[in-house]
Amino acid sequence: MTRTARAASFGIAATVATLSFTIATPRFARAQTPTCAPTPVVGCRAPATAQKALLAIKKYSENDKDKLVWKWLKGSATSKADFGNPLSDTSYAFCVYDGAANLVMTSVAIGGDSCHHGVPCWQETATGFKYKDGDNSPSGPQKMLLKAGADGSAKIIWKGKGSDLDPPSPPLSQPVTVQLVNTVGVCWEAVYSAPALKNVGGSPAQFKDKAD
């Protein structure tokens, strides 16, 4: 092979290698970590029916007993596509804001993550996805259900517990805002205006209310 042919061959190989690297690069951008905005974001989907989103917090002096449950029921229309693909590259951030719009809690669930004994945290269902973490990974939920549906039929349930949860300690200033945001750019929310059904200190300190 002549020097010119060898150079041409090398140039083609280098170009192919560069193209191959460029094509493969997006694979390493999967499962980005979501973040909560410093203050509530605008444009999140609210429940289609008032009083159908429950927030319950129990904060103990022994943090391993802490619990938080959020039920977004009879929600605004949500398609399965709105949930992205948490089996691989769509992650979620659960965000709680107090009455002064201060971020007081963040919890994340990473797309494509593995949980207890290496089992995938996420599973697909006919109408959406569900998440289960038997290890209660740091700042992550224990369980989450994402269910698509028409107006009044969509549903999201989020449950967390344990010392890594670190929920805000009641009594909380209101209105309390809860938002669940994903890395596709879709978010869901519920707002809890005073007076709450329960908003007291102690051990456990407790907050419980139904959304506006």
C-alpha positions in Angstrom: 0.0 0.0 0.0 1.4 3.4 -0.9 2.0 6.2 1.7 -1.0 8.1 0.2 -3.3 5.1 0.4 -2.2 4.4 4.0 -2.9 8.0 5.0 -6.3 7.9 3.3 -7.1 4.6 5.0 -6.0 6.0 8.4 -8.1 9.1 7.8 -11.2 7.0 7.1 -10.6 4.8 10.2 -10.2 7.9 12.4 -13.4 9.4 11.0 -15.3 6.2 11.7 -13.9 6.0 15.2 -14.9 9.6 15.8 -18.4 9.0 14.4 -18.8 5.9 16.5 -17.8 7.8 19.7 -20.1 10.6 18.8 -23.1 8.2 18.3 -22.3 6.3 21.5 -22.0 9.4 23.7 -25.7 9.8 24.6 -25.7 6.4 26.3 -23.6 8.0 29.1 -26.1 10.8 29.6 -28.8 8.5 30.9 -30.4 8.6 34.3 -29.5 12.2 35.1 -30.2 13.3 38.7 -33.2 15.6 38.9 -33.3 18.7 41.1 -36.0 20.7 42.9 -36.3 24.4 42.0 -35.6 26.9 44.9 -39.2 27.9 44.7 -42.3 26.2 43.3 -42.3 26.1 39.5 -45.2 27.3 37.4 -47.4 25.2 35.2 -47.6 21.9 37.2 -50.7 19.8 36.9 -53.1 19.9 39.8 -55.8 17.5 40.9 -58.9 17.8 38.7 -61.1 17.6 41.9 -60.5 19.6 45.1 -59.8 17.7 48.4 -58.5 14.7 46.5 -54.8 15.0 47.2 -53.6 14.0 50.6 -50.3 14.9 52.3 -49.4 13.2 55.6 -46.1 13.7 57.5 -44.9 12.1 60.7 -41.6 13.4 62.1 -40.2 11.5 65.1 -37.3 12.2 67.5 -36.0 8.8 66.3 -35.5 9.6 62.6 -35.7 6.0 61.4 -39.5 6.2 62.1 -40.1 9.2 59.9 -42.9 8.8 57.4 -44.4 10.8 54.5 -47.3 9.9 52.2 -48.5 11.9 49.2 -51.6 10.8 47.3 -52.4 12.8 44.1 -55.8 11.3 43.3 -58.4 12.2 40.6 -55.6 14.1 38.8 -55.6 16.2 35.7 -55.3 14.3 32.4 -51.9 12.6 32.1 -50.7 10.3 29.4 -48.2 7.4 29.9 -45.8 9.3 27.7 -45.8 12.2 30.2 -44.0 9.9 32.6 -41.1 9.4 30.2 -39.2 6.1 30.6 -38.0 5.7 34.2 -36.9 2.1 33.3 -33.9 3.8 31.7 -33.5 7.6 31.5 -36.3 9.5 33.2 -35.7 10.5 36.9 -38.0 12.1 39.4 -37.7 14.7 42.2 -40.2 15.1 45.0 -40.2 18.6 46.3 -41.9 20.2 49.4 -42.2 24.0 49.9 -43.4 25.8 53.0 -45.7 28.8 53.2 -42.9 31.2 52.3 -42.1 29.2 49.2 -38.9 27.9 50.7 -37.8 24.4 49.6 -37.9 22.3 52.8 -37.5 18.8 51.3 -36.1 17.0 48.3 -36.3 13.3 47.5 -35.1 11.7 44.2 -35.8 8.5 42.3 -33.3 7.9 39.5 -34.3 6.3 36.2 -32.9 2.9 35.5 -31.6 2.5 39.1 -31.3 -0.8 40.9 -32.5 -1.3 44.5 -32.7 -4.2 46.9 -30.4 -7.1 45.9 -29.8 -5.4 42.6 -33.4 -5.7 41.5 -34.6 -2.8 39.2 -36.4 -0.2 41.3 -38.8 0.6 38.4 -41.4 -1.6 36.8 -43.7 -0.8 33.9 -47.4 -1.3 34.1 -50.2 -1.1 31.6 -51.0 2.5 32.5 -47.6 3.8 33.8 -44.9 2.8 36.2 -44.2 1.8 39.8 -41.2 2.1 42.0 -40.1 0.1 45.0 -37.0 0.4 47.1 -36.7 -2.1 49.9 -33.4 -0.5 51.0 -34.9 3.0 51.4 -31.9 4.5 49.6 -30.7 7.9 50.7 -33.3 10.6 50.0 -35.3 8.2 47.9 -38.9 7.1 48.2 -39.9 3.7 49.4 -42.8 3.3 46.9 -44.2 5.3 44.0 -47.1 4.7 41.6 -47.5 6.6 38.4 -50.9 5.9 36.7 -52.0 7.7 33.5 -55.6 8.6 32.9 -58.1 11.1 31.6 -59.1 14.1 33.6 -60.1 12.9 37.1 -58.6 9.4 36.6 -54.8 10.0 36.7 -53.1 9.0 40.0 -49.8 9.4 41.7 -48.9 7.9 45.1 -45.5 8.6 46.8 -44.4 7.0 50.1 -41.2 7.4 52.0 -39.9 6.4 55.4 -36.8 6.1 57.5 -33.8 8.2 58.7 -32.7 9.2 55.1 -36.1 10.6 54.3 -35.6 13.8 56.3 -39.1 15.3 56.0 -39.8 18.9 57.2 -40.7 19.1 60.9 -44.3 20.3 61.6 -45.9 22.6 62.4 -45.4 23.9 58.9 -46.3 27.4 57.6 -49.0 27.2 54.9 -49.8 27.0 52.1 -47.6 24.0 51.7 -46.9 23.1 48.1 -45.8 19.6 46.9 -44.5 19.1 43.4 -43.3 16.0 41.6 -41.1 16.8 38.6 -39.4 14.6 36.1 -36.5 15.1 33.7 -38.8 15.0 30.7 -40.1 18.4 31.9 -43.5 17.4 33.3 -44.6 18.2 36.8 -47.6 17.5 39.1 -48.6 19.5 42.2 -51.0 20.0 45.1 -51.3 23.0 47.4 -52.4 22.8 51.0 -53.8 26.0 52.4 -54.6 26.7 56.1 -56.1 25.4 58.2 -54.7 21.9 58.0 -56.5 18.9 59.3 -53.5 18.4 61.6 -50.3 20.6 62.0 -48.7 20.1 65.4 -45.2 19.6 66.9 -44.1 16.9 69.3 -42.9 13.4 68.7 -44.3 12.6 66.3 -44.8 16.0 64.9 -47.6 15.7 62.4 -49.0 17.4 59.3 -52.0 16.1 57.5 -54.2 17.9 55.0 -56.2 17.6 51.8 -55.3 19.9 48.9 -57.2 23.0 47.9 
